[in-house]
């Protein structure tokens, strides 16, 4: 149980650090808005509202994958309930992650459209979209195989053998995507938009625009490390129970 509490605690750190960074670390781009307007307000340069609305994208993605995805993995393995209850909790939390990440995808594509920027030209966008699509497929296939309508034993076991390693791959790729997205925003928010360029056009790398973003990236490593340790080294009680049940069934088949 100690690992459960540790992961739940650590999983909130990326969300907390990204909120602080988005509120205070991006200069004129800091804060949150709900507008795609690029009109000048109070003497500010046009477009800041669009960038502040875009800030929902990194926040929702961090909540989805840095917090909820981390928790969903350990909930299934470590919660002290039955296999079915743990499974439903796991699916519910993953469903919330899918909902928030879908909104985040919508936000970034709307930003690109309204600001007349190009789509899908950075490593972050490639990794991020691939991670999202794989996460979506993993959720849909897992829902059909394990929840409703629930496939027969043989195909379900085959999917289960793929579900776990693919889930870990998606989990790692989402963290890489978040980290690369932070770097993208550091280059923007730490530059002209953040007003933090130093002499000779070189950015001042010791403002919170850069330090705060780096703290977000570091905070991702903490829950990820513990989650991967749990998956690699700790089996859930209901998993051990199922293994013993399978052994018992095999022995019955041998002696009958």
N, C-alpha and C positions, 0 to 999 in steps of 0.2 A: 504493500500500500504506500510505502514511503516514496516509491518512484512515481506513483500516480500523483501525489501531492506536489512533488518536485516539478513534474512536467506541466501540470496545470498552472503552477506559479510562474515558471519560466516562460510559458507560452504567451503570457500577457505582456512580457517585456518588449517584444517587437512592436506590438500595437501601441504601448505607452510611448516608446521612443519615437515612433513614426508620427504620432499625434503632436508631440512636442516639437519635432523637427518641422512638420508642415505648418505649425502655428507660428514659429519664431525663427526658422532657419532659412527661409527662402526670400528674404527681402520683400520687395513689393509683390512677390508671388505668394507670400505667406497667407494662411487663413483659408477659409472655405466659403464658397459662394454657390448660388443656384441660378446662375445666369450665363448665357452664351453671348451676351452683348459685348461688343468691343468699343462701346462709346466711352469718351473721356468723362471721368467723374472726379470732381474736386481737384482738377488739375493733374490727375494721374495720366500716364500714358495709356492709350487704348489697349485692350486685350488682357489687362490684369484680371478682370472678372472671369474670363475664360480659363486662365491658368489656375485661378483659385477654385473654380468648379472642377477642373481636372484633378485637383488634389484629392478628390474623393476616390480616384482610381487607385493610387498607392495605399490609401487607408483601407479601402475595402479588400484589396488583394492581400494586404498584410493580416487583416482580421481573418480572412478566409483560410489562408494557407499557413501563415506564421502561428496563428492562435488555434483556430478551429480544427484544421487538419491534424496538428500535433495532438490535440486533445482527443480527437476521434480515434486515433490509432491506439492510444493507451486505454481509452475507455473500453474498447472491445476486449483488450487483454487483461486488464487489471481491476475493473469494477467487480465488487463482490456479489454480483447477481447471477442469475442463470444465463446460460448461453444465449437464449432467445432475447432476453431483456437487454443484455449487453449488445447484441446484434442490432436491435432496434434503436438503441441509444447511439451506437456508432453510425447507423444510416441517417438518423435525424440530424446529427451534428454535421455529417458530410453533406447532407442536403442543404443545410444553412450555408455551408461554405460554397456550394455550387450556386446558390441564389445570390450571395454577395459578390462572388467573382463574376457572375453573369452581368450584374449591374455595373461592375467595374469595367468590363469589356465594352458595354454600351457607352459608358461615359467617355472612354478614350477614343472610340470611333466617332462619337458626336463631336468631341473636341477637334479631331483632325478635320472633320467636315466643316465645322463652323469657322475654324481658324485658317482653313484652306491650306493645311499642311499635308504632306505625303504620308501614306500608310506603309507599315511593314518594310522598313528599310534598315533597321538596327538589329544587332544580335539580341537585344532585350526583347524586341517584338517577336522575333522568330521563336526564341525559347519560351516566352510567355504564352504565345498562342498555341504552340505545340503542347505545353503543359496543361493549358486549359482544356483543349480538345481531348487529350488523353484522360484527364480527370473526369470530364463529362461522360466519355465512353465507359470508363471504369465504373462510374456510379450507375449508369443505366444498365450495363450488363450485370453488375453485382446485384442490383435491385431485382432484376428478372430472375437471376439464378438462385438467390438466397432468400428473397422475401416474397415476391409475387410475380408471376404465378408459382415460382419455385420449381426449378428443374429436377428431374430424377437424379438419383444418387450418383450415377457414373458421370454424366456431363457436369454435374455440380462439383464433384471432386476434381475434375480436370480444370474447371474454371478457377476453383479455389487455389490450385497449385500455381496458377498464373497470377491470380488476384493479389497475392501478398508481395511477390517480387516486383510486379509492375507498379503496385501502390507505392513501394519504397522508391522506385525510380521516379515516379511522378512527384513524390514528396521532395526528393532532393532537387529535381529540376525546378520546382516552384520556388525553392529558396534561392537557387541560382538566378532565376528570373527576377525575384524581388531585389536581390543584391545588384544586379546589372541595371535595374530600373532606378535604384537609388543613385548609382553613378551617373546615369543620364540626367537626372534632376539636379545633381550637384553641379554638373557642367553648365546647366541652364541657370539654376537659382544662384549658383556661386559666381555667375558671370554678370553680364549686364543687367539682367533682371533683378539680381540680388544686390547690385551696386557694390560688389565686394572685390572688384579688380584693383590690384595694386599698381605699382609703378611699372612703366614700360609694357603695359598690357597684360602682365602676368597676374593670375588670380591670387588674392590673399587666401592662402590655404588654411589659415588658422582662425577663420571666422566660424560661427556656429553652422553656417550653411554647409561647410565641409565636415566639421567635427561631428555635428548632429547626424548627418547622413552616415558617417562611418560608424557611429554608435548603433544606428539601426541595423547595419550589416552585422556588427559584432553580436548584437542581441539575438540575431537569428541562429547563431552557432550554438547557443546554450541549450534551447529546447531540442534542436536537431540532434545534438550529441546524445542527450539522454534518451530521446525517442528511439534512435538507432540502436543504442545499447539494449533497451527494453526488448525491441523486436528480435535482436540477434541472440539474446541470452535468457529471456524470461518467457516461459510458457504460461498461459492462463490456466486457472484451475479447471475450467470447463473443457479446455483443450486436452489437459491430462486425463480428465474423466472420459472423454471420447476415445482417446487412445486405448485406455484400459478396456473400454467397452468393445472396441474393434478387436483387440487381442482375445477377449472372451468369446466373441462371436466366431473368430477364426478357429479357436480351439474346439468349440462346439461342433463346427463343421468337420473338423479332423476326426473327432471321436464318435461321430454319429453317422 
